[in-house]
Amino acid sequence: MIDKIGVHRVRHGDVTKGIDDLMNGDVADIVYSDPPWGTGNVKYWHTINKRQTGDVTTGQDYSEFLGAFFGVVKKYAKNIVFIEGGNQWLDQEITTAKSFGLNLLTTIDLKYRAGSKLLPMHLNIFYKNERPAVTDEYLAELKTTMGAKTARLAIAPFAKEGGIILDPCCGMGYTAKAGVFHGMKFRGNELNSHRLSKTKAFLEKNPGN
């Protein structure tokens, strides 16, 4: 099901089944996403979704998920792609992305908060065709950020008013917040209805023109 909220569109569904209905023929100026990390998390979110919707879980492992995810990214990204992930799966993420024709620009070391601890993670910056120009200052500043601030700063050099930003696993909406901050139209897909409700609530307050 597609919800249209002003200039934005969001979808409650499984990214591995495609998002043609969400994109409706559009492509994304920017893709930014933090998909599930590892087989355990993929299975966890499918289990939660089954409890909420009655959908059958797929039993899909992480390799299968990454293949389907990057297939969607390759299809709908114009050029620049940002993917957050846990460091344990860094090599697998890069290898899968490259198998779909994406080129690695750089990897940024980041942290995420887990209770009182700060744990390592990464942000991979990929591109499809044209290698983007980024400054050393931009990359250094990214390393000091966390959460929604990372997304807002990461997309800043590439954001354009009225452009489209896509998050195929949009969770509670920090990609949406980054896109709206830069005046972009958001396209988001999320399997978990509770998390998606947070994104929708934000967009309803920021529907755009």
C-alpha positions as a LaTeX table, in Angstrom:
\begin{tabular}{lrrr}
\hline
Residue & $x$ (\AA) & $y$ (\AA) & $z$ (\AA) \\
\hline
Met1 & 0.00 & 0.00 & 0.00 \\
Ile2 & 1.28 & 3.46 & $-0.93$ \\
Asp3 & 0.61 & 6.47 & 1.28 \\
Lys4 & 0.89 & 9.83 & $-0.43$ \\
Ile5 & 1.74 & 12.59 & 2.02 \\
Gly6 & 2.10 & 15.91 & 0.24 \\
Val7 & 5.04 & 15.55 & $-2.15$ \\
His8 & 6.21 & 12.38 & $-0.38$ \\
Arg9 & 5.35 & 8.70 & $-0.88$ \\
Val10 & 5.85 & 5.83 & 1.59 \\
Arg11 & 5.20 & 2.12 & 1.32 \\
His12 & 4.62 & $-0.58$ & 3.92 \\
Gly13 & 6.17 & $-3.67$ & 2.38 \\
Asp14 & 9.10 & $-6.03$ & 1.87 \\
Val15 & 11.90 & $-4.39$ & $-0.12$ \\
Thr16 & 12.97 & $-7.78$ & $-1.46$ \\
Lys17 & 9.70 & $-7.94$ & $-3.43$ \\
Gly18 & 10.54 & $-4.71$ & $-5.24$ \\
Ile19 & 9.34 & $-1.13$ & $-4.93$ \\
Asp20 & 8.05 & $-0.37$ & $-8.43$ \\
Asp21 & 4.74 & 0.85 & $-7.02$ \\
Leu22 & 6.52 & 3.23 & $-4.63$ \\
Met23 & 8.76 & 4.78 & $-7.28$ \\
Asn24 & 6.07 & 4.93 & $-9.98$ \\
Gly25 & 8.63 & 5.43 & $-12.74$ \\
Asp26 & 10.84 & 7.86 & $-10.80$ \\
Val27 & 14.52 & 7.50 & $-9.98$ \\
Ala28 & 16.24 & 8.88 & $-6.90$ \\
Asp29 & 18.76 & 11.70 & $-6.95$ \\
Ile30 & 20.10 & 10.27 & $-3.66$ \\
Val31 & 19.72 & 6.88 & $-1.97$ \\
Tyr32 & 20.45 & 6.79 & 1.76 \\
Ser33 & 19.66 & 3.72 & 3.86 \\
Asp34 & 20.48 & 1.77 & 7.00 \\
Pro35 & 19.19 & $-1.74$ & 6.12 \\
Pro36 & 19.13 & $-4.63$ & 8.63 \\
Trp37 & 22.55 & $-5.96$ & 9.63 \\
Gly38 & 23.03 & $-9.71$ & 9.30 \\
Thr39 & 20.74 & $-12.73$ & 9.02 \\
Gly40 & 19.56 & $-12.38$ & 12.63 \\
Asn41 & 18.18 & $-8.89$ & 12.09 \\
Val42 & 16.62 & $-9.79$ & 8.73 \\
Lys43 & 14.77 & $-12.70$ & 10.37 \\
Tyr44 & 13.85 & $-10.55$ & 13.39 \\
Trp45 & 12.11 & $-7.91$ & 11.29 \\
His46 & 10.27 & $-10.53$ & 9.24 \\
Thr47 & 9.07 & $-12.14$ & 12.49 \\
Ile48 & 7.83 & $-8.80$ & 13.85 \\
Asn49 & 6.09 & $-8.11$ & 10.55 \\
Lys50 & 4.33 & $-11.50$ & 10.68 \\
Arg51 & 2.94 & $-10.67$ & 14.13 \\
Gln52 & 1.66 & $-7.31$ & 12.87 \\
Thr53 & 0.29 & $-8.30$ & 9.46 \\
Gly54 & 0.09 & $-12.09$ & 9.28 \\
Asp55 & 2.54 & $-12.15$ & 6.37 \\
Val56 & 4.58 & $-15.33$ & 6.05 \\
Thr57 & 8.24 & $-14.98$ & 6.98 \\
Thr58 & 10.70 & $-15.75$ & 4.21 \\
Gly59 & 13.52 & $-17.35$ & 6.19 \\
Gln60 & 15.81 & $-15.31$ & 3.99 \\
Asp61 & 19.49 & $-15.15$ & 4.90 \\
Tyr62 & 21.59 & $-12.01$ & 4.76 \\
Ser63 & 23.25 & $-12.78$ & 1.43 \\
Glu64 & 19.85 & $-13.16$ & $-0.24$ \\
Phe65 & 18.59 & $-9.99$ & 1.41 \\
Leu66 & 21.62 & $-7.94$ & 0.37 \\
Gly67 & 21.29 & $-9.14$ & $-3.20$ \\
Ala68 & 17.65 & $-8.11$ & $-3.38$ \\
Phe69 & 18.33 & $-4.82$ & $-1.57$ \\
Phe70 & 21.17 & $-3.77$ & $-3.87$ \\
Gly71 & 19.13 & $-4.82$ & $-6.88$ \\
Val72 & 16.56 & $-2.23$ & $-5.83$ \\
Val73 & 19.27 & 0.36 & $-5.15$ \\
Lys74 & 20.90 & $-0.17$ & $-8.55$ \\
Lys75 & 17.57 & 0.13 & $-10.33$ \\
Tyr76 & 16.43 & 3.37 & $-8.71$ \\
Ala77 & 19.61 & 5.34 & $-7.90$ \\
Lys78 & 20.73 & 7.97 & $-10.40$ \\
Asn79 & 24.28 & 7.97 & $-9.09$ \\
Ile80 & 25.05 & 8.60 & $-5.41$ \\
Val81 & 24.29 & 5.99 & $-2.73$ \\
Phe82 & 24.93 & 6.05 & 1.03 \\
Ile83 & 24.61 & 2.80 & 3.02 \\
Glu84 & 25.13 & 2.51 & 6.77 \\
Gly85 & 26.03 & $-0.83$ & 8.30 \\
Gly86 & 27.68 & $-2.77$ & 11.07 \\
Asn87 & 31.40 & $-3.35$ & 10.64 \\
Gln88 & 31.01 & $-7.13$ & 10.86 \\
Trp89 & 29.26 & $-7.07$ & 7.46 \\
Leu90 & 31.38 & $-4.38$ & 5.78 \\
Asp91 & 33.20 & $-6.62$ & 3.28 \\
Gln92 & 30.01 & $-8.48$ & 2.33 \\
Glu93 & 28.17 & $-5.20$ & 1.78 \\
Ile94 & 30.91 & $-3.84$ & $-0.47$ \\
Thr95 & 31.26 & $-7.08$ & $-2.44$ \\
Thr96 & 27.50 & $-7.28$ & $-3.04$ \\
Ala97 & 27.26 & $-3.62$ & $-4.05$ \\
Lys98 & 30.10 & $-4.05$ & $-6.54$ \\
Ser99 & 28.41 & $-7.13$ & $-8.01$ \\
Phe100 & 25.50 & $-4.83$ & $-8.92$ \\
Gly101 & 27.78 & $-2.35$ & $-10.65$ \\
Leu102 & 28.16 & 0.15 & $-7.82$ \\
Asn103 & 31.58 & 1.70 & $-7.23$ \\
Leu104 & 32.94 & 2.41 & $-3.75$ \\
Leu105 & 33.99 & 6.02 & $-3.26$ \\
Thr106 & 34.99 & 5.69 & 0.39 \\
Thr107 & 34.10 & 4.20 & 3.77 \\
Ile108 & 33.55 & 6.49 & 6.75 \\
Asp109 & 34.05 & 5.07 & 10.26 \\
Leu110 & 31.17 & 6.04 & 12.54 \\
Lys111 & 29.71 & 5.17 & 15.94 \\
Tyr112 & 26.20 & 4.33 & 17.08 \\
Arg113 & 24.78 & 4.44 & 20.57 \\
Ala114 & 23.69 & 1.18 & 22.21 \\
Gly115 & 22.52 & 2.08 & 25.69 \\
Ser116 & 25.45 & 3.79 & 27.38 \\
Lys117 & 28.00 & 2.46 & 24.87 \\
Leu118 & 29.27 & 3.83 & 21.58 \\
Leu119 & 29.89 & 1.00 & 19.13 \\
Pro120 & 31.58 & 1.03 & 15.70 \\
Met121 & 29.71 & 1.14 & 12.41 \\
His122 & 30.37 & 2.53 & 8.93 \\
Leu123 & 28.93 & 4.61 & 6.14 \\
Asn124 & 29.79 & 3.42 & 2.63 \\
Ile125 & 29.50 & 5.96 & $-0.17$ \\
Phe126 & 28.91 & 4.37 & $-3.58$ \\
Tyr127 & 28.28 & 5.76 & $-7.04$ \\
Lys128 & 26.91 & 4.21 & $-10.24$ \\
Asn129 & 28.50 & 6.15 & $-13.07$ \\
Glu130 & 30.08 & 9.52 & $-12.38$ \\
Arg131 & 32.58 & 9.68 & $-9.51$ \\
Pro132 & 31.39 & 12.47 & $-7.20$ \\
Ala133 & 33.79 & 15.12 & $-6.00$ \\
Val134 & 34.01 & 15.41 & $-2.21$ \\
Thr135 & 36.40 & 17.40 & $-0.06$ \\
Asp136 & 38.64 & 16.14 & 2.73 \\
Glu137 & 36.86 & 18.61 & 5.04 \\
Tyr138 & 33.49 & 17.04 & 4.21 \\
Leu139 & 34.75 & 13.51 & 4.94 \\
Ala140 & 36.44 & 14.58 & 8.18 \\
Glu141 & 33.28 & 16.30 & 9.42 \\
Leu142 & 31.17 & 13.22 & 8.62 \\
Lys143 & 33.34 & 11.17 & 10.99 \\
Thr144 & 32.22 & 13.35 & 13.92 \\
Thr145 & 28.49 & 12.77 & 13.40 \\
Met146 & 25.86 & 10.27 & 14.55 \\
Gly147 & 22.31 & 9.35 & 13.60 \\
Ala148 & 20.14 & 11.86 & 11.77 \\
Lys149 & 22.97 & 14.40 & 11.70 \\
Thr150 & 25.08 & 11.98 & 9.63 \\
Ala151 & 22.40 & 11.69 & 6.97 \\
Arg152 & 21.76 & 15.45 & 6.86 \\
Leu153 & 25.45 & 16.27 & 6.43 \\
Ala154 & 26.21 & 13.37 & 4.07 \\
Ile155 & 23.62 & 14.34 & 1.48 \\
Ala156 & 24.23 & 18.11 & 1.68 \\
Pro157 & 26.60 & 18.40 & $-1.33$ \\
Phe158 & 24.22 & 16.38 & $-3.52$ \\
Ala159 & 20.80 & 17.55 & $-2.34$ \\
Lys160 & 18.72 & 19.75 & $-4.58$ \\
Glu161 & 15.40 & 21.46 & $-3.93$ \\
Gly162 & 12.59 & 19.29 & $-5.29$ \\
Gly163 & 14.84 & 16.29 & $-5.95$ \\
Ile164 & 14.01 & 12.77 & $-4.78$ \\
Ile165 & 15.70 & 10.95 & $-1.90$ \\
Leu166 & 14.99 & 7.23 & $-1.46$ \\
Asp167 & 15.37 & 5.00 & 1.58 \\
Pro168 & 14.36 & 1.38 & 0.79 \\
Cys169 & 14.46 & 0.46 & 4.53 \\
Cys170 & 13.38 & 3.77 & 6.02 \\
Gly171 & 12.69 & 2.75 & 9.64 \\
Met172 & 11.61 & 5.66 & 11.82 \\
Gly173 & 12.58 & 8.32 & 9.35 \\
Tyr174 & 15.96 & 9.96 & 9.76 \\
Thr175 & 16.53 & 9.84 & 6.00 \\
Ala176 & 13.14 & 11.50 & 5.60 \\
Lys177 & 14.20 & 14.19 & 8.07 \\
Ala178 & 17.46 & 14.78 & 6.19 \\
Gly179 & 15.65 & 15.01 & 2.88 \\
Val180 & 13.00 & 17.41 & 4.16 \\
Phe181 & 15.74 & 19.57 & 5.72 \\
His182 & 17.18 & 20.01 & 2.22 \\
Gly183 & 13.80 & 20.52 & 0.52 \\
Met184 & 13.68 & 17.11 & $-1.16$ \\
Lys185 & 10.81 & 14.72 & $-1.92$ \\
Phe186 & 11.02 & 11.53 & 0.13 \\
Arg187 & 10.37 & 8.00 & $-1.05$ \\
Gly188 & 10.47 & 5.39 & 1.70 \\
Asn189 & 9.76 & 1.68 & 2.11 \\
Glu190 & 9.60 & $-0.10$ & 5.46 \\
Leu191 & 8.58 & $-3.61$ & 6.53 \\
Asn192 & 7.74 & $-2.74$ & 10.14 \\
Ser193 & 4.46 & $-0.84$ & 10.41 \\
His194 & 5.22 & 0.63 & 13.84 \\
Arg195 & 8.51 & 2.11 & 12.68 \\
Leu196 & 6.90 & 3.36 & 9.48 \\
Ser197 & 4.24 & 5.16 & 11.51 \\
Lys198 & 7.00 & 7.36 & 12.96 \\
Thr199 & 8.16 & 8.32 & 9.47 \\
Lys200 & 4.59 & 9.04 & 8.36 \\
Ala201 & 3.91 & 11.20 & 11.42 \\
Phe202 & 6.96 & 13.33 & 10.63 \\
Leu203 & 6.01 & 13.69 & 6.97 \\
Glu204 & 2.45 & 14.66 & 7.85 \\
Lys205 & 3.93 & 17.64 & 9.70 \\
Asn206 & 6.24 & 18.39 & 6.75 \\
Pro207 & 4.25 & 17.55 & 3.59 \\
Gly208 & 6.13 & 19.98 & 1.33 \\
Asn209 & 4.63 & 22.03 & $-1.47$ \\
\hline
\end{tabular}
